[in-house]
Amino acid sequence: MADPRFDVAIETFCGGMSRWFRADPLRLLVFGDLGQMSVVATGFARQGEGGITLARIIKLVTGSAIASSRRVRALCDNLDRMEIISPLPDCGGRREKPLRFGGWLQPALIAWLEVFVQAVLPWVTGPVLPDNGSLLRLLTWHLRVVEACGLAVLEPWPEVRFFLERVAGFPFLMELIAADPAKALLSRKGAALAYGVSRRHIAILVSHAEKQEWIEVEQGGWSISLSATSRNRLRKWIAKEFAIAVLALDPKRRV
């Protein structure tokens, strides 16, 4: 974290993630909160050549205590309606029918990977291609951590868990981290418009975060910024995320 390149990498990562969500409204519908992210990442990374069954997705996601089996089913049904997943030739009942995650999803995830790659590139010793192989390595390494630790991996960062578990919370948190604290022009209205949610939804996020002293709100809600304590703590969370990404993308770092 003392590396002078770290601050630039934070802006690249957080600003890039915010722009990634803003670029396509569909991304918020598919990756809107932690449960949705987990289902999509698990399905895409673990599907293999023969796809992945609903039963296996439920087992992996509920095993990490991230979402209930009912919610996993509902999310998969929604992805099916959006034609992001499709069933392979029938091999049994609904839970045992292999599913294929693809279509719109793959290029969206490749664009997400590019944000990570650009942020951590200073610490990667060799070239990284924004291709399916690199994407699968990055997703798999993150999933290993989540599957091993569950939500306990976020215990040192309660603000991260809070925002991740709310629709539009993650991109909003990314904007807060990327924002220049000297300007702090992020507003409830701007965030609501950017992510297609109601001002009331953003107001609820802001109100809770302010009570926890994670953020500071001024000018009647027109100026929202991270508190100094929270900003310093979040730098450690980002450093952890970068470390996982570097290990995933650079085999020489695993020695």
TORKOL-4160 file (C-alpha; in steps of 0.2 Angstrom, whole numbers, padded with zeros to 4 digits, m for minus):
255
<pt num="1" X="0000" Y="0000" Z="0000"/>
<pt num="2" X="0015" Y="0011" Z="0001"/>
<pt num="3" X="0019" Y="0009" Z="m0017"/>
<pt num="4" X="0016" Y="0025" Z="m0026"/>
<pt num="5" X="0007" Y="0016" Z="m0040"/>
<pt num="6" X="m0007" Y="0010" Z="m0028"/>
<pt num="7" X="m0017" Y="0026" Z="m0028"/>
<pt num="8" X="m0017" Y="0026" Z="m0047"/>
<pt num="9" X="m0022" Y="0008" Z="m0047"/>
<pt num="10" X="m0037" Y="0012" Z="m0035"/>
<pt num="11" X="m0044" Y="0026" Z="m0046"/>
<pt num="12" X="m0042" Y="0014" Z="m0061"/>
<pt num="13" X="m0051" Y="0000" Z="m0053"/>
<pt num="14" X="m0065" Y="0009" Z="m0044"/>
<pt num="15" X="m0068" Y="0022" Z="m0057"/>
<pt num="16" X="m0067" Y="0008" Z="m0070"/>
<pt num="17" X="m0080" Y="m0002" Z="m0061"/>
<pt num="18" X="m0091" Y="0012" Z="m0059"/>
<pt num="19" X="m0090" Y="0016" Z="m0078"/>
<pt num="20" X="m0092" Y="m0003" Z="m0082"/>
<pt num="21" X="m0109" Y="m0003" Z="m0073"/>
<pt num="22" X="m0114" Y="0014" Z="m0081"/>
<pt num="23" X="m0110" Y="0008" Z="m0098"/>
<pt num="24" X="m0125" Y="m0005" Z="m0099"/>
<pt num="25" X="m0140" Y="m0004" Z="m0088"/>
<pt num="26" X="m0142" Y="m0023" Z="m0090"/>
<pt num="27" X="m0126" Y="m0025" Z="m0080"/>
<pt num="28" X="m0135" Y="m0019" Z="m0064"/>
<pt num="29" X="m0149" Y="m0031" Z="m0067"/>
<pt num="30" X="m0137" Y="m0046" Z="m0068"/>
<pt num="31" X="m0123" Y="m0040" Z="m0056"/>
<pt num="32" X="m0134" Y="m0029" Z="m0045"/>
<pt num="33" X="m0129" Y="m0037" Z="m0028"/>
<pt num="34" X="m0118" Y="m0050" Z="m0020"/>
<pt num="35" X="m0131" Y="m0064" Z="m0023"/>
<pt num="36" X="m0132" Y="m0060" Z="m0041"/>
<pt num="37" X="m0114" Y="m0059" Z="m0043"/>
<pt num="38" X="m0111" Y="m0075" Z="m0035"/>
<pt num="39" X="m0123" Y="m0085" Z="m0045"/>
<pt num="40" X="m0117" Y="m0078" Z="m0061"/>
<pt num="41" X="m0098" Y="m0080" Z="m0057"/>
<pt num="42" X="m0101" Y="m0098" Z="m0050"/>
<pt num="43" X="m0111" Y="m0103" Z="m0065"/>
<pt num="44" X="m0099" Y="m0096" Z="m0078"/>
<pt num="45" X="m0083" Y="m0101" Z="m0070"/>
<pt num="46" X="m0089" Y="m0119" Z="m0064"/>
<pt num="47" X="m0099" Y="m0124" Z="m0079"/>
<pt num="48" X="m0085" Y="m0134" Z="m0089"/>
<pt num="49" X="m0089" Y="m0142" Z="m0105"/>
<pt num="50" X="m0105" Y="m0151" Z="m0099"/>
<pt num="51" X="m0113" Y="m0135" Z="m0091"/>
<pt num="52" X="m0118" Y="m0134" Z="m0073"/>
<pt num="53" X="m0133" Y="m0140" Z="m0065"/>
<pt num="54" X="m0145" Y="m0129" Z="m0054"/>
<pt num="55" X="m0142" Y="m0141" Z="m0040"/>
<pt num="56" X="m0123" Y="m0138" Z="m0040"/>
<pt num="57" X="m0125" Y="m0119" Z="m0041"/>
<pt num="58" X="m0137" Y="m0120" Z="m0026"/>
<pt num="59" X="m0124" Y="m0130" Z="m0016"/>
<pt num="60" X="m0110" Y="m0119" Z="m0020"/>
<pt num="61" X="m0118" Y="m0102" Z="m0017"/>
<pt num="62" X="m0128" Y="m0108" Z="m0002"/>
<pt num="63" X="m0113" Y="m0116" Z="0005"/>
<pt num="64" X="m0105" Y="m0099" Z="0006"/>
<pt num="65" X="m0120" Y="m0092" Z="0015"/>
<pt num="66" X="m0122" Y="m0079" Z="0002"/>
<pt num="67" X="m0140" Y="m0083" Z="m0004"/>
<pt num="68" X="m0154" Y="m0095" Z="0000"/>
<pt num="69" X="m0158" Y="m0109" Z="m0011"/>
<pt num="70" X="m0175" Y="m0100" Z="m0015"/>
<pt num="71" X="m0166" Y="m0085" Z="m0021"/>
<pt num="72" X="m0153" Y="m0094" Z="m0031"/>
<pt num="73" X="m0168" Y="m0103" Z="m0040"/>
<pt num="74" X="m0176" Y="m0086" Z="m0043"/>
<pt num="75" X="m0160" Y="m0078" Z="m0050"/>
<pt num="76" X="m0157" Y="m0093" Z="m0062"/>
<pt num="77" X="m0175" Y="m0091" Z="m0068"/>
<pt num="78" X="m0172" Y="m0073" Z="m0071"/>
<pt num="79" X="m0156" Y="m0076" Z="m0080"/>
<pt num="80" X="m0166" Y="m0089" Z="m0091"/>
<pt num="81" X="m0179" Y="m0077" Z="m0095"/>
<pt num="82" X="m0165" Y="m0064" Z="m0100"/>
<pt num="83" X="m0157" Y="m0078" Z="m0111"/>
<pt num="84" X="m0141" Y="m0077" Z="m0102"/>
<pt num="85" X="m0142" Y="m0095" Z="m0097"/>
<pt num="86" X="m0149" Y="m0109" Z="m0107"/>
<pt num="87" X="m0153" Y="m0128" Z="m0104"/>
<pt num="88" X="m0142" Y="m0141" Z="m0113"/>
<pt num="89" X="m0151" Y="m0157" Z="m0119"/>
<pt num="90" X="m0162" Y="m0163" Z="m0105"/>
<pt num="91" X="m0154" Y="m0176" Z="m0094"/>
<pt num="92" X="m0166" Y="m0176" Z="m0080"/>
<pt num="93" X="m0177" Y="m0165" Z="m0068"/>
<pt num="94" X="m0175" Y="m0146" Z="m0067"/>
<pt num="95" X="m0162" Y="m0147" Z="m0053"/>
<pt num="96" X="m0151" Y="m0159" Z="m0063"/>
<pt num="97" X="m0153" Y="m0152" Z="m0080"/>
<pt num="98" X="m0136" Y="m0145" Z="m0086"/>
<pt num="99" X="m0136" Y="m0126" Z="m0089"/>
<pt num="100" X="m0125" Y="m0115" Z="m0100"/>
<pt num="101" X="m0120" Y="m0098" Z="m0095"/>
<pt num="102" X="m0116" Y="m0087" Z="m0111"/>
<pt num="103" X="m0123" Y="m0075" Z="m0123"/>
<pt num="104" X="m0122" Y="m0057" Z="m0118"/>
<pt num="105" X="m0113" Y="m0063" Z="m0102"/>
<pt num="106" X="m0096" Y="m0067" Z="m0109"/>
<pt num="107" X="m0092" Y="m0050" Z="m0117"/>
<pt num="108" X="m0098" Y="m0041" Z="m0102"/>
<pt num="109" X="m0087" Y="m0052" Z="m0090"/>
<pt num="110" X="m0072" Y="m0049" Z="m0102"/>
<pt num="111" X="m0075" Y="m0030" Z="m0100"/>
<pt num="112" X="m0075" Y="m0032" Z="m0081"/>
<pt num="113" X="m0059" Y="m0042" Z="m0082"/>
<pt num="114" X="m0051" Y="m0028" Z="m0092"/>
<pt num="115" X="m0054" Y="m0016" Z="m0077"/>
<pt num="116" X="m0045" Y="m0028" Z="m0066"/>
<pt num="117" X="m0031" Y="m0031" Z="m0078"/>
<pt num="118" X="m0028" Y="m0012" Z="m0080"/>
<pt num="119" X="m0028" Y="m0009" Z="m0062"/>
<pt num="120" X="m0015" Y="m0023" Z="m0057"/>
<pt num="121" X="m0004" Y="m0023" Z="m0072"/>
<pt num="122" X="0010" Y="m0014" Z="m0063"/>
<pt num="123" X="0012" Y="m0029" Z="m0052"/>
<pt num="124" X="0010" Y="m0043" Z="m0066"/>
<pt num="125" X="0027" Y="m0049" Z="m0073"/>
<pt num="126" X="0020" Y="m0054" Z="m0090"/>
<pt num="127" X="0007" Y="m0050" Z="m0103"/>
<pt num="128" X="m0011" Y="m0053" Z="m0099"/>
<pt num="129" X="m0024" Y="m0056" Z="m0112"/>
<pt num="130" X="m0042" Y="m0051" Z="m0109"/>
<pt num="131" X="m0048" Y="m0068" Z="m0115"/>
<pt num="132" X="m0058" Y="m0082" Z="m0108"/>
<pt num="133" X="m0043" Y="m0091" Z="m0100"/>
<pt num="134" X="m0038" Y="m0076" Z="m0090"/>
<pt num="135" X="m0056" Y="m0072" Z="m0085"/>
<pt num="136" X="m0059" Y="m0090" Z="m0079"/>
<pt num="137" X="m0043" Y="m0089" Z="m0068"/>
<pt num="138" X="m0048" Y="m0073" Z="m0060"/>
<pt num="139" X="m0066" Y="m0079" Z="m0056"/>
<pt num="140" X="m0060" Y="m0095" Z="m0050"/>
<pt num="141" X="m0047" Y="m0088" Z="m0038"/>
<pt num="142" X="m0060" Y="m0076" Z="m0031"/>
<pt num="143" X="m0073" Y="m0090" Z="m0029"/>
<pt num="144" X="m0060" Y="m0101" Z="m0020"/>
<pt num="145" X="m0058" Y="m0087" Z="m0007"/>
<pt num="146" X="m0077" Y="m0085" Z="m0005"/>
<pt num="147" X="m0081" Y="m0104" Z="m0005"/>
<pt num="148" X="m0067" Y="m0106" Z="0009"/>
<pt num="149" X="m0072" Y="m0092" Z="0020"/>
<pt num="150" X="m0090" Y="m0087" Z="0015"/>
<pt num="151" X="m0095" Y="m0070" Z="0021"/>
<pt num="152" X="m0082" Y="m0070" Z="0035"/>
<pt num="153" X="m0070" Y="m0064" Z="0022"/>
<pt num="154" X="m0079" Y="m0047" Z="0023"/>
<pt num="155" X="m0079" Y="m0046" Z="0042"/>
<pt num="156" X="m0065" Y="m0033" Z="0043"/>
<pt num="157" X="m0075" Y="m0022" Z="0030"/>
<pt num="158" X="m0093" Y="m0021" Z="0036"/>
<pt num="159" X="m0096" Y="m0006" Z="0024"/>
<pt num="160" X="m0091" Y="m0017" Z="0009"/>
<pt num="161" X="m0103" Y="m0031" Z="0015"/>
<pt num="162" X="m0117" Y="m0018" Z="0017"/>
<pt num="163" X="m0116" Y="m0011" Z="0000"/>
<pt num="164" X="m0113" Y="m0027" Z="m0009"/>
<pt num="165" X="m0129" Y="m0034" Z="m0002"/>
<pt num="166" X="m0139" Y="m0020" Z="m0009"/>
<pt num="167" X="m0144" Y="m0017" Z="m0027"/>
<pt num="168" X="m0133" Y="m0004" Z="m0034"/>
<pt num="169" X="m0123" Y="m0004" Z="m0018"/>
<pt num="170" X="m0107" Y="m0010" Z="m0026"/>
<pt num="171" X="m0106" Y="0003" Z="m0040"/>
<pt num="172" X="m0111" Y="0017" Z="m0028"/>
<pt num="173" X="m0096" Y="0011" Z="m0016"/>
<pt num="174" X="m0084" Y="0011" Z="m0031"/>
<pt num="175" X="m0089" Y="0029" Z="m0035"/>
<pt num="176" X="m0087" Y="0034" Z="m0016"/>
<pt num="177" X="m0069" Y="0027" Z="m0016"/>
<pt num="178" X="m0064" Y="0034" Z="m0033"/>
<pt num="179" X="m0071" Y="0051" Z="m0029"/>
<pt num="180" X="m0059" Y="0065" Z="m0025"/>
<pt num="181" X="m0062" Y="0069" Z="m0006"/>
<pt num="182" X="m0058" Y="0087" Z="m0009"/>
<pt num="183" X="m0072" Y="0089" Z="m0022"/>
<pt num="184" X="m0085" Y="0076" Z="m0015"/>
<pt num="185" X="m0098" Y="0080" Z="m0028"/>
<pt num="186" X="m0107" Y="0063" Z="m0028"/>
<pt num="187" X="m0125" Y="0065" Z="m0024"/>
<pt num="188" X="m0141" Y="0055" Z="m0021"/>
<pt num="189" X="m0149" Y="0061" Z="m0036"/>
<pt num="190" X="m0134" Y="0058" Z="m0047"/>
<pt num="191" X="m0132" Y="0040" Z="m0041"/>
<pt num="192" X="m0150" Y="0036" Z="m0043"/>
<pt num="193" X="m0150" Y="0042" Z="m0061"/>
<pt num="194" X="m0134" Y="0033" Z="m0065"/>
<pt num="195" X="m0139" Y="0016" Z="m0059"/>
<pt num="196" X="m0158" Y="0017" Z="m0063"/>
<pt num="197" X="m0164" Y="0015" Z="m0045"/>
<pt num="198" X="m0175" Y="0027" Z="m0035"/>
<pt num="199" X="m0168" Y="0042" Z="m0025"/>
<pt num="200" X="m0176" Y="0034" Z="m0010"/>
<pt num="201" X="m0166" Y="0018" Z="m0012"/>
<pt num="202" X="m0150" Y="0028" Z="m0013"/>
<pt num="203" X="m0156" Y="0039" Z="0002"/>
<pt num="204" X="m0158" Y="0023" Z="0013"/>
<pt num="205" X="m0140" Y="0017" Z="0008"/>
<pt num="206" X="m0133" Y="0034" Z="0012"/>
<pt num="207" X="m0143" Y="0036" Z="0029"/>
<pt num="208" X="m0137" Y="0019" Z="0035"/>
<pt num="209" X="m0119" Y="0023" Z="0030"/>
<pt num="210" X="m0119" Y="0040" Z="0038"/>
<pt num="211" X="m0126" Y="0033" Z="0054"/>
<pt num="212" X="m0111" Y="0020" Z="0054"/>
<pt num="213" X="m0099" Y="0035" Z="0051"/>
<pt num="214" X="m0093" Y="0027" Z="0035"/>
<pt num="215" X="m0098" Y="0042" Z="0025"/>
<pt num="216" X="m0100" Y="0061" Z="0027"/>
<pt num="217" X="m0115" Y="0070" Z="0020"/>
<pt num="218" X="m0115" Y="0089" Z="0017"/>
<pt num="219" X="m0125" Y="0102" Z="0008"/>
<pt num="220" X="m0141" Y="0093" Z="0010"/>
<pt num="221" X="m0136" Y="0077" Z="0002"/>
<pt num="222" X="m0127" Y="0085" Z="m0013"/>
<pt num="223" X="m0110" Y="0081" Z="m0006"/>
<pt num="224" X="m0106" Y="0063" Z="m0001"/>
<pt num="225" X="m0089" Y="0057" Z="0003"/>
<pt num="226" X="m0081" Y="0043" Z="0013"/>
<pt num="227" X="m0075" Y="0046" Z="0030"/>
<pt num="228" X="m0056" Y="0046" Z="0033"/>
<pt num="229" X="m0057" Y="0031" Z="0044"/>
<pt num="230" X="m0067" Y="0021" Z="0031"/>
<pt num="231" X="m0057" Y="0027" Z="0016"/>
<pt num="232" X="m0041" Y="0020" Z="0025"/>
<pt num="233" X="m0049" Y="0004" Z="0029"/>
<pt num="234" X="m0056" Y="0001" Z="0012"/>
<pt num="235" X="m0038" Y="0003" Z="0005"/>
<pt num="236" X="m0034" Y="m0013" Z="0014"/>
<pt num="237" X="m0049" Y="m0022" Z="0006"/>
<pt num="238" X="m0044" Y="m0016" Z="m0011"/>
<pt num="239" X="m0026" Y="m0022" Z="m0008"/>
<pt num="240" X="m0033" Y="m0039" Z="m0004"/>
<pt num="241" X="m0043" Y="m0039" Z="m0020"/>
<pt num="242" X="m0028" Y="m0034" Z="m0030"/>
<pt num="243" X="m0017" Y="m0047" Z="m0022"/>
<pt num="244" X="m0030" Y="m0061" Z="m0027"/>
<pt num="245" X="m0030" Y="m0054" Z="m0045"/>
<pt num="246" X="m0011" Y="m0053" Z="m0046"/>
<pt num="247" X="m0010" Y="m0071" Z="m0040"/>
<pt num="248" X="m0023" Y="m0077" Z="m0052"/>
<pt num="249" X="m0016" Y="m0068" Z="m0067"/>
<pt num="250" X="0003" Y="m0070" Z="m0064"/>
<pt num="251" X="0009" Y="m0088" Z="m0061"/>
<pt num="252" X="0026" Y="m0082" Z="m0056"/>
<pt num="253" X="0019" Y="m0074" Z="m0041"/>
<pt num="254" X="0012" Y="m0090" Z="m0034"/>
<pt num="255" X="0030" Y="m0097" Z="m0031"/>
